Amino acid sequence: MSTTELVWFKSSHSGSDGDACVEVATSATTVHVRDSKNTQSPQLALSPTAWTGFISYAAAQA
């Protein structure tokens, strides 16, 4: 699956004024992350395990 076929959604924690926009898309084996202000910029591709670890870490920092 190419990243153009993915269904992207914006994080509920993105800034309401659009200054901190992160989008995520999932496939069977990968979690993709990109900047919604520049969708052609490089994207992160993480395993579900790495994504879970990141989310746990980020939640602990909030």
mmJSON file of the N, C-alpha and C atoms, coordinates in Angstrom:
{"data_MODEL":{"atom_site":{
"group_PDB":["ATOM","ATOM","ATOM","ATOM","ATOM","ATOM","ATOM","ATOM","ATOM","ATOM","ATOM","ATOM","ATOM","ATOM","ATOM","ATOM","ATOM","ATOM","ATOM","ATOM","ATOM","ATOM","ATOM","ATOM","ATOM","ATOM","ATOM","ATOM","ATOM","ATOM","ATOM","ATOM","ATOM","ATOM","ATOM","ATOM","ATOM","ATOM","ATOM","ATOM","ATOM","ATOM","ATOM","ATOM","ATOM","ATOM","ATOM","ATOM","ATOM","ATOM","ATOM","ATOM","ATOM","ATOM","ATOM","ATOM","ATOM","ATOM","ATOM","ATOM","ATOM","ATOM","ATOM","ATOM","ATOM","ATOM","ATOM","ATOM","ATOM","ATOM","ATOM","ATOM","ATOM","ATOM","ATOM","ATOM","ATOM","ATOM","ATOM","ATOM","ATOM","ATOM","ATOM","ATOM","ATOM","ATOM","ATOM","ATOM","ATOM","ATOM","ATOM","ATOM","ATOM","ATOM","ATOM","ATOM","ATOM","ATOM","ATOM","ATOM","ATOM","ATOM","ATOM","ATOM","ATOM","ATOM","ATOM","ATOM","ATOM","ATOM","ATOM","ATOM","ATOM","ATOM","ATOM","ATOM","ATOM","ATOM","ATOM","ATOM","ATOM","ATOM","ATOM","ATOM","ATOM","ATOM","ATOM","ATOM","ATOM","ATOM","ATOM","ATOM","ATOM","ATOM","ATOM","ATOM","ATOM","ATOM","ATOM","ATOM","ATOM","ATOM","ATOM","ATOM","ATOM","ATOM","ATOM","ATOM","ATOM","ATOM","ATOM","ATOM","ATOM","ATOM","ATOM","ATOM","ATOM","ATOM","ATOM","ATOM","ATOM","ATOM","ATOM","ATOM","ATOM","ATOM","ATOM","ATOM","ATOM","ATOM","ATOM","ATOM","ATOM","ATOM","ATOM","ATOM","ATOM","ATOM","ATOM","ATOM","ATOM","ATOM","ATOM","ATOM","ATOM","ATOM"],
"id":[1,2,3,4,5,6,7,8,9,10,11,12,13,14,15,16,17,18,19,20,21,22,23,24,25,26,27,28,29,30,31,32,33,34,35,36,37,38,39,40,41,42,43,44,45,46,47,48,49,50,51,52,53,54,55,56,57,58,59,60,61,62,63,64,65,66,67,68,69,70,71,72,73,74,75,76,77,78,79,80,81,82,83,84,85,86,87,88,89,90,91,92,93,94,95,96,97,98,99,100,101,102,103,104,105,106,107,108,109,110,111,112,113,114,115,116,117,118,119,120,121,122,123,124,125,126,127,128,129,130,131,132,133,134,135,136,137,138,139,140,141,142,143,144,145,146,147,148,149,150,151,152,153,154,155,156,157,158,159,160,161,162,163,164,165,166,167,168,169,170,171,172,173,174,175,176,177,178,179,180,181,182,183,184,185,186],
"type_symbol":["N","C","C","N","C","C","N","C","C","N","C","C","N","C","C","N","C","C","N","C","C","N","C","C","N","C","C","N","C","C","N","C","C","N","C","C","N","C","C","N","C","C","N","C","C","N","C","C","N","C","C","N","C","C","N","C","C","N","C","C","N","C","C","N","C","C","N","C","C","N","C","C","N","C","C","N","C","C","N","C","C","N","C","C","N","C","C","N","C","C","N","C","C","N","C","C","N","C","C","N","C","C","N","C","C","N","C","C","N","C","C","N","C","C","N","C","C","N","C","C","N","C","C","N","C","C","N","C","C","N","C","C","N","C","C","N","C","C","N","C","C","N","C","C","N","C","C","N","C","C","N","C","C","N","C","C","N","C","C","N","C","C","N","C","C","N","C","C","N","C","C","N","C","C","N","C","C","N","C","C","N","C","C","N","C","C"],
"label_atom_id":["N","CA","C","N","CA","C","N","CA","C","N","CA","C","N","CA","C","N","CA","C","N","CA","C","N","CA","C","N","CA","C","N","CA","C","N","CA","C","N","CA","C","N","CA","C","N","CA","C","N","CA","C","N","CA","C","N","CA","C","N","CA","C","N","CA","C","N","CA","C","N","CA","C","N","CA","C","N","CA","C","N","CA","C","N","CA","C","N","CA","C","N","CA","C","N","CA","C","N","CA","C","N","CA","C","N","CA","C","N","CA","C","N","CA","C","N","CA","C","N","CA","C","N","CA","C","N","CA","C","N","CA","C","N","CA","C","N","CA","C","N","CA","C","N","CA","C","N","CA","C","N","CA","C","N","CA","C","N","CA","C","N","CA","C","N","CA","C","N","CA","C","N","CA","C","N","CA","C","N","CA","C","N","CA","C","N","CA","C","N","CA","C","N","CA","C","N","CA","C","N","CA","C","N","CA","C","N","CA","C","N","CA","C","N","CA","C"],
"label_alt_id":[null,null,null,null,null,null,null,null,null,null,null,null,null,null,null,null,null,null,null,null,null,null,null,null,null,null,null,null,null,null,null,null,null,null,null,null,null,null,null,null,null,null,null,null,null,null,null,null,null,null,null,null,null,null,null,null,null,null,null,null,null,null,null,null,null,null,null,null,null,null,null,null,null,null,null,null,null,null,null,null,null,null,null,null,null,null,null,null,null,null,null,null,null,null,null,null,null,null,null,null,null,null,null,null,null,null,null,null,null,null,null,null,null,null,null,null,null,null,null,null,null,null,null,null,null,null,null,null,null,null,null,null,null,null,null,null,null,null,null,null,null,null,null,null,null,null,null,null,null,null,null,null,null,null,null,null,null,null,null,null,null,null,null,null,null,null,null,null,null,null,null,null,null,null,null,null,null,null,null,null,null,null,null,null,null,null],
"label_comp_id":["MET","MET","MET","SER","SER","SER","THR","THR","THR","THR","THR","THR","GLU","GLU","GLU","LEU","LEU","LEU","VAL","VAL","VAL","TRP","TRP","TRP","PHE","PHE","PHE","LYS","LYS","LYS","SER","SER","SER","SER","SER","SER","HIS","HIS","HIS","SER","SER","SER","GLY","GLY","GLY","SER","SER","SER","ASP","ASP","ASP","GLY","GLY","GLY","ASP","ASP","ASP","ALA","ALA","ALA","CYS","CYS","CYS","VAL","VAL","VAL","GLU","GLU","GLU","VAL","VAL","VAL","ALA","ALA","ALA","THR","THR","THR","SER","SER","SER","ALA","ALA","ALA","THR","THR","THR","THR","THR","THR","VAL","VAL","VAL","HIS","HIS","HIS","VAL","VAL","VAL","ARG","ARG","ARG","ASP","ASP","ASP","SER","SER","SER","LYS","LYS","LYS","ASN","ASN","ASN","THR","THR","THR","GLN","GLN","GLN","SER","SER","SER","PRO","PRO","PRO","GLN","GLN","GLN","LEU","LEU","LEU","ALA","ALA","ALA","LEU","LEU","LEU","SER","SER","SER","PRO","PRO","PRO","THR","THR","THR","ALA","ALA","ALA","TRP","TRP","TRP","THR","THR","THR","GLY","GLY","GLY","PHE","PHE","PHE","ILE","ILE","ILE","SER","SER","SER","TYR","TYR","TYR","ALA","ALA","ALA","ALA","ALA","ALA","ALA","ALA","ALA","GLN","GLN","GLN","ALA","ALA","ALA"],
"label_asym_id":["A","A","A","A","A","A","A","A","A","A","A","A","A","A","A","A","A","A","A","A","A","A","A","A","A","A","A","A","A","A","A","A","A","A","A","A","A","A","A","A","A","A","A","A","A","A","A","A","A","A","A","A","A","A","A","A","A","A","A","A","A","A","A","A","A","A","A","A","A","A","A","A","A","A","A","A","A","A","A","A","A","A","A","A","A","A","A","A","A","A","A","A","A","A","A","A","A","A","A","A","A","A","A","A","A","A","A","A","A","A","A","A","A","A","A","A","A","A","A","A","A","A","A","A","A","A","A","A","A","A","A","A","A","A","A","A","A","A","A","A","A","A","A","A","A","A","A","A","A","A","A","A","A","A","A","A","A","A","A","A","A","A","A","A","A","A","A","A","A","A","A","A","A","A","A","A","A","A","A","A","A","A","A","A","A","A"],
"label_entity_id":["1","1","1","1","1","1","1","1","1","1","1","1","1","1","1","1","1","1","1","1","1","1","1","1","1","1","1","1","1","1","1","1","1","1","1","1","1","1","1","1","1","1","1","1","1","1","1","1","1","1","1","1","1","1","1","1","1","1","1","1","1","1","1","1","1","1","1","1","1","1","1","1","1","1","1","1","1","1","1","1","1","1","1","1","1","1","1","1","1","1","1","1","1","1","1","1","1","1","1","1","1","1","1","1","1","1","1","1","1","1","1","1","1","1","1","1","1","1","1","1","1","1","1","1","1","1","1","1","1","1","1","1","1","1","1","1","1","1","1","1","1","1","1","1","1","1","1","1","1","1","1","1","1","1","1","1","1","1","1","1","1","1","1","1","1","1","1","1","1","1","1","1","1","1","1","1","1","1","1","1","1","1","1","1","1","1"],
"label_seq_id":[1,1,1,2,2,2,3,3,3,4,4,4,5,5,5,6,6,6,7,7,7,8,8,8,9,9,9,10,10,10,11,11,11,12,12,12,13,13,13,14,14,14,15,15,15,16,16,16,17,17,17,18,18,18,19,19,19,20,20,20,21,21,21,22,22,22,23,23,23,24,24,24,25,25,25,26,26,26,27,27,27,28,28,28,29,29,29,30,30,30,31,31,31,32,32,32,33,33,33,34,34,34,35,35,35,36,36,36,37,37,37,38,38,38,39,39,39,40,40,40,41,41,41,42,42,42,43,43,43,44,44,44,45,45,45,46,46,46,47,47,47,48,48,48,49,49,49,50,50,50,51,51,51,52,52,52,53,53,53,54,54,54,55,55,55,56,56,56,57,57,57,58,58,58,59,59,59,60,60,60,61,61,61,62,62,62],
"pdbx_PDB_ins_code":[null,null,null,null,null,null,null,null,null,null,null,null,null,null,null,null,null,null,null,null,null,null,null,null,null,null,null,null,null,null,null,null,null,null,null,null,null,null,null,null,null,null,null,null,null,null,null,null,null,null,null,null,null,null,null,null,null,null,null,null,null,null,null,null,null,null,null,null,null,null,null,null,null,null,null,null,null,null,null,null,null,null,null,null,null,null,null,null,null,null,null,null,null,null,null,null,null,null,null,null,null,null,null,null,null,null,null,null,null,null,null,null,null,null,null,null,null,null,null,null,null,null,null,null,null,null,null,null,null,null,null,null,null,null,null,null,null,null,null,null,null,null,null,null,null,null,null,null,null,null,null,null,null,null,null,null,null,null,null,null,null,null,null,null,null,null,null,null,null,null,null,null,null,null,null,null,null,null,null,null,null,null,null,null,null,null],
"Cartn_x":[0.859,0.0,0.894,0.66,1.418,0.782,1.558,1.029,-0.054,-0.164,-1.245,-2.585,-2.568,-3.804,-4.284,-3.496,-3.85,-4.941,-5.694,-6.698,-6.072,-5.82,-5.151,-6.179,-5.875,-6.725,-5.849,-6.377,-5.634,-5.765,-4.685,-4.687,-5.669,-6.37,-7.283,-6.516,-5.215,-4.387,-3.673,-3.95,-3.376,-3.964,-3.193,-3.651,-4.907,-5.832,-7.089,-6.857,-5.739,-5.441,-4.581,-4.361,-3.658,-2.149,-1.586,-0.14,0.61,-0.066,0.585,-0.198,-0.103,-0.954,-0.197,-0.636,-0.073,-1.195,-0.886,-1.853,-1.279,-2.161,-1.767,-2.616,-2.011,-2.732,-2.184,-3.048,-2.601,-2.833,-1.953,-2.138,-1.965,-1.998,-1.935,-0.64,0.455,1.754,2.492,1.914,2.641,1.709,2.249,1.565,2.372,1.717,2.359,2.008,2.992,2.795,3.359,2.605,3.085,2.601,3.191,2.798,1.681,0.499,-0.63,-0.475,0.41,0.628,1.491,2.234,3.114,3.068,2.026,1.799,2.828,3.62,4.663,6.001,6.063,7.305,7.548,8.755,9.023,8.024,7.765,6.822,7.53,7.02,7.519,6.697,7.335,6.648,7.106,6.193,6.519,5.789,6.408,5.706,4.634,3.582,2.58,3.185,4.188,4.835,5.561,6.295,6.993,5.994,4.892,3.857,3.259,2.966,2.413,3.386,4.666,5.678,5.751,5.672,5.696,4.486,3.317,2.092,2.146,2.621,2.753,3.706,4.84,5.808,5.217,4.599,4.035,2.943,2.11,1.045,1.619,2.716,3.353,3.98,4.311,4.935,3.912,2.67,1.612,1.212],
"Cartn_y":[-1.185,0.0,1.233,2.124,3.374,4.375,5.375,6.364,7.231,7.267,8.03,7.324,6.023,5.247,5.211,5.74,5.702,6.713,6.437,7.372,8.067,9.365,10.148,10.834,10.932,11.703,12.548,13.715,14.665,14.302,14.465,14.212,15.132,14.598,15.432,16.409,16.227,17.12,18.165,18.208,19.253,20.584,21.622,22.943,23.372,23.979,24.425,25.541,26.253,27.31,26.815,25.5,24.896,24.976,25.334,25.503,24.234,23.205,21.959,20.789,20.607,19.633,18.353,17.277,15.959,15.079,14.32,13.375,11.973,11.009,9.608,8.768,7.744,6.757,5.389,4.41,3.069,2.082,1.118,-0.034,-1.27,-2.422,-3.655,-3.774,-3.245,-3.434,-2.155,-0.994,0.26,1.38,2.257,3.501,4.621,5.411,6.498,7.818,8.717,10.019,11.087,12.195,13.29,14.628,15.677,17.054,17.423,17.748,18.028,19.341,20.216,21.479,21.29,20.176,19.896,18.394,17.959,16.525,15.874,16.663,16.109,15.985,16.438,16.345,14.898,14.6,13.231,12.789,11.499,10.914,9.871,9.661,8.589,7.336,6.196,4.915,4.059,3.76,3.057,1.721,0.787,-0.467,-0.163,-0.965,-0.754,-0.773,-1.602,-1.67,-0.357,0.179,1.452,2.579,2.583,3.611,3.561,2.364,2.208,2.743,2.453,2.974,4.483,5.064,6.522,7.15,6.611,7.156,7.074,5.96,5.814,6.858,7.058,8.056,9.464,9.787,11.135,11.424,10.428,10.623,10.869,10.231,10.414,11.8,12.429,13.751,14.881,14.572,15.608,16.063],
"Cartn_z":[0.0,0.0,0.0,-0.938,-0.951,0.007,0.407,1.357,0.734,-0.588,-1.211,-1.073,-0.787,-0.622,0.825,1.741,3.154,3.478,4.523,5.027,6.236,6.09,7.125,8.012,9.301,10.205,11.108,11.476,12.288,13.759,14.471,15.907,16.608,17.583,18.37,19.246,19.367,20.161,19.314,18.009,17.178,17.602,17.491,17.914,17.186,17.903,17.29,16.285,16.404,15.446,14.288,14.222,13.092,13.157,14.312,14.387,14.758,15.165,15.56,14.979,13.688,13.009,12.692,13.297,13.043,12.516,11.464,10.921,11.021,11.202,11.343,10.399,9.848,9.035,9.412,9.435,9.803,8.667,8.598,7.722,8.605,8.035,8.828,9.627,9.105,9.752,10.119,9.795,9.975,10.417,11.267,11.622,10.975,10.13,9.403,10.081,10.171,10.805,9.871,9.71,8.86,9.387,8.871,9.161,8.19,8.708,7.821,7.067,7.53,6.827,5.582,5.547,4.416,4.144,3.47,3.271,2.355,1.642,0.778,1.496,2.742,3.508,3.929,4.424,4.887,5.956,5.972,6.923,7.763,8.957,9.802,9.532,9.541,9.415,10.59,11.496,12.731,12.819,13.503,13.784,14.833,14.901,15.944,17.35,17.575,18.888,19.197,18.223,18.423,18.644,17.904,18.067,19.47,19.946,21.295,22.343,22.174,23.088,23.057,21.859,21.738,22.406,22.162,22.76,24.286,24.803,26.256,26.824,26.161,26.597,26.525,25.408,25.224,26.26,26.546,27.535,28.926,29.237,30.544,30.685,29.562,29.583,29.678,29.382,29.358,30.725],
"occupancy":[1.0,1.0,1.0,1.0,1.0,1.0,1.0,1.0,1.0,1.0,1.0,1.0,1.0,1.0,1.0,1.0,1.0,1.0,1.0,1.0,1.0,1.0,1.0,1.0,1.0,1.0,1.0,1.0,1.0,1.0,1.0,1.0,1.0,1.0,1.0,1.0,1.0,1.0,1.0,1.0,1.0,1.0,1.0,1.0,1.0,1.0,1.0,1.0,1.0,1.0,1.0,1.0,1.0,1.0,1.0,1.0,1.0,1.0,1.0,1.0,1.0,1.0,1.0,1.0,1.0,1.0,1.0,1.0,1.0,1.0,1.0,1.0,1.0,1.0,1.0,1.0,1.0,1.0,1.0,1.0,1.0,1.0,1.0,1.0,1.0,1.0,1.0,1.0,1.0,1.0,1.0,1.0,1.0,1.0,1.0,1.0,1.0,1.0,1.0,1.0,1.0,1.0,1.0,1.0,1.0,1.0,1.0,1.0,1.0,1.0,1.0,1.0,1.0,1.0,1.0,1.0,1.0,1.0,1.0,1.0,1.0,1.0,1.0,1.0,1.0,1.0,1.0,1.0,1.0,1.0,1.0,1.0,1.0,1.0,1.0,1.0,1.0,1.0,1.0,1.0,1.0,1.0,1.0,1.0,1.0,1.0,1.0,1.0,1.0,1.0,1.0,1.0,1.0,1.0,1.0,1.0,1.0,1.0,1.0,1.0,1.0,1.0,1.0,1.0,1.0,1.0,1.0,1.0,1.0,1.0,1.0,1.0,1.0,1.0,1.0,1.0,1.0,1.0,1.0,1.0,1.0,1.0,1.0,1.0,1.0,1.0],
"B_iso_or_equiv":[0.0,0.0,0.0,0.0,0.0,0.0,0.0,0.0,0.0,0.0,0.0,0.0,0.0,0.0,0.0,0.0,0.0,0.0,0.0,0.0,0.0,0.0,0.0,0.0,0.0,0.0,0.0,0.0,0.0,0.0,0.0,0.0,0.0,0.0,0.0,0.0,0.0,0.0,0.0,0.0,0.0,0.0,0.0,0.0,0.0,0.0,0.0,0.0,0.0,0.0,0.0,0.0,0.0,0.0,0.0,0.0,0.0,0.0,0.0,0.0,0.0,0.0,0.0,0.0,0.0,0.0,0.0,0.0,0.0,0.0,0.0,0.0,0.0,0.0,0.0,0.0,0.0,0.0,0.0,0.0,0.0,0.0,0.0,0.0,0.0,0.0,0.0,0.0,0.0,0.0,0.0,0.0,0.0,0.0,0.0,0.0,0.0,0.0,0.0,0.0,0.0,0.0,0.0,0.0,0.0,0.0,0.0,0.0,0.0,0.0,0.0,0.0,0.0,0.0,0.0,0.0,0.0,0.0,0.0,0.0,0.0,0.0,0.0,0.0,0.0,0.0,0.0,0.0,0.0,0.0,0.0,0.0,0.0,0.0,0.0,0.0,0.0,0.0,0.0,0.0,0.0,0.0,0.0,0.0,0.0,0.0,0.0,0.0,0.0,0.0,0.0,0.0,0.0,0.0,0.0,0.0,0.0,0.0,0.0,0.0,0.0,0.0,0.0,0.0,0.0,0.0,0.0,0.0,0.0,0.0,0.0,0.0,0.0,0.0,0.0,0.0,0.0,0.0,0.0,0.0,0.0,0.0,0.0,0.0,0.0,0.0],
"pdbx_formal_charge":[null,null,null,null,null,null,null,null,null,null,null,null,null,null,null,null,null,null,null,null,null,null,null,null,null,null,null,null,null,null,null,null,null,null,null,null,null,null,null,null,null,null,null,null,null,null,null,null,null,null,null,null,null,null,null,null,null,null,null,null,null,null,null,null,null,null,null,null,null,null,null,null,null,null,null,null,null,null,null,null,null,null,null,null,null,null,null,null,null,null,null,null,null,null,null,null,null,null,null,null,null,null,null,null,null,null,null,null,null,null,null,null,null,null,null,null,null,null,null,null,null,null,null,null,null,null,null,null,null,null,null,null,null,null,null,null,null,null,null,null,null,null,null,null,null,null,null,null,null,null,null,null,null,null,null,null,null,null,null,null,null,null,null,null,null,null,null,null,null,null,null,null,null,null,null,null,null,null,null,null,null,null,null,null,null,null],
"auth_seq_id":[1,1,1,2,2,2,3,3,3,4,4,4,5,5,5,6,6,6,7,7,7,8,8,8,9,9,9,10,10,10,11,11,11,12,12,12,13,13,13,14,14,14,15,15,15,16,16,16,17,17,17,18,18,18,19,19,19,20,20,20,21,21,21,22,22,22,23,23,23,24,24,24,25,25,25,26,26,26,27,27,27,28,28,28,29,29,29,30,30,30,31,31,31,32,32,32,33,33,33,34,34,34,35,35,35,36,36,36,37,37,37,38,38,38,39,39,39,40,40,40,41,41,41,42,42,42,43,43,43,44,44,44,45,45,45,46,46,46,47,47,47,48,48,48,49,49,49,50,50,50,51,51,51,52,52,52,53,53,53,54,54,54,55,55,55,56,56,56,57,57,57,58,58,58,59,59,59,60,60,60,61,61,61,62,62,62],
"auth_comp_id":["MET","MET","MET","SER","SER","SER","THR","THR","THR","THR","THR","THR","GLU","GLU","GLU","LEU","LEU","LEU","VAL","VAL","VAL","TRP","TRP","TRP","PHE","PHE","PHE","LYS","LYS","LYS","SER","SER","SER","SER","SER","SER","HIS","HIS","HIS","SER","SER","SER","GLY","GLY","GLY","SER","SER","SER","ASP","ASP","ASP","GLY","GLY","GLY","ASP","ASP","ASP","ALA","ALA","ALA","CYS","CYS","CYS","VAL","VAL","VAL","GLU","GLU","GLU","VAL","VAL","VAL","ALA","ALA","ALA","THR","THR","THR","SER","SER","SER","ALA","ALA","ALA","THR","THR","THR","THR","THR","THR","VAL","VAL","VAL","HIS","HIS","HIS","VAL","VAL","VAL","ARG","ARG","ARG","ASP","ASP","ASP","SER","SER","SER","LYS","LYS","LYS","ASN","ASN","ASN","THR","THR","THR","GLN","GLN","GLN","SER","SER","SER","PRO","PRO","PRO","GLN","GLN","GLN","LEU","LEU","LEU","ALA","ALA","ALA","LEU","LEU","LEU","SER","SER","SER","PRO","PRO","PRO","THR","THR","THR","ALA","ALA","ALA","TRP","TRP","TRP","THR","THR","THR","GLY","GLY","GLY","PHE","PHE","PHE","ILE","ILE","ILE","SER","SER","SER","TYR","TYR","TYR","ALA","ALA","ALA","ALA","ALA","ALA","ALA","ALA","ALA","GLN","GLN","GLN","ALA","ALA","ALA"],
"auth_asym_id":["A","A","A","A","A","A","A","A","A","A","A","A","A","A","A","A","A","A","A","A","A","A","A","A","A","A","A","A","A","A","A","A","A","A","A","A","A","A","A","A","A","A","A","A","A","A","A","A","A","A","A","A","A","A","A","A","A","A","A","A","A","A","A","A","A","A","A","A","A","A","A","A","A","A","A","A","A","A","A","A","A","A","A","A","A","A","A","A","A","A","A","A","A","A","A","A","A","A","A","A","A","A","A","A","A","A","A","A","A","A","A","A","A","A","A","A","A","A","A","A","A","A","A","A","A","A","A","A","A","A","A","A","A","A","A","A","A","A","A","A","A","A","A","A","A","A","A","A","A","A","A","A","A","A","A","A","A","A","A","A","A","A","A","A","A","A","A","A","A","A","A","A","A","A","A","A","A","A","A","A","A","A","A","A","A","A"],
"auth_atom_id":["N","CA","C","N","CA","C","N","CA","C","N","CA","C","N","CA","C","N","CA","C","N","CA","C","N","CA","C","N","CA","C","N","CA","C","N","CA","C","N","CA","C","N","CA","C","N","CA","C","N","CA","C","N","CA","C","N","CA","C","N","CA","C","N","CA","C","N","CA","C","N","CA","C","N","CA","C","N","CA","C","N","CA","C","N","CA","C","N","CA","C","N","CA","C","N","CA","C","N","CA","C","N","CA","C","N","CA","C","N","CA","C","N","CA","C","N","CA","C","N","CA","C","N","CA","C","N","CA","C","N","CA","C","N","CA","C","N","CA","C","N","CA","C","N","CA","C","N","CA","C","N","CA","C","N","CA","C","N","CA","C","N","CA","C","N","CA","C","N","CA","C","N","CA","C","N","CA","C","N","CA","C","N","CA","C","N","CA","C","N","CA","C","N","CA","C","N","CA","C","N","CA","C","N","CA","C","N","CA","C","N","CA","C","N","CA","C"],
"pdbx_PDB_model_num":[1,1,1,1,1,1,1,1,1,1,1,1,1,1,1,1,1,1,1,1,1,1,1,1,1,1,1,1,1,1,1,1,1,1,1,1,1,1,1,1,1,1,1,1,1,1,1,1,1,1,1,1,1,1,1,1,1,1,1,1,1,1,1,1,1,1,1,1,1,1,1,1,1,1,1,1,1,1,1,1,1,1,1,1,1,1,1,1,1,1,1,1,1,1,1,1,1,1,1,1,1,1,1,1,1,1,1,1,1,1,1,1,1,1,1,1,1,1,1,1,1,1,1,1,1,1,1,1,1,1,1,1,1,1,1,1,1,1,1,1,1,1,1,1,1,1,1,1,1,1,1,1,1,1,1,1,1,1,1,1,1,1,1,1,1,1,1,1,1,1,1,1,1,1,1,1,1,1,1,1,1,1,1,1,1,1]
}}}
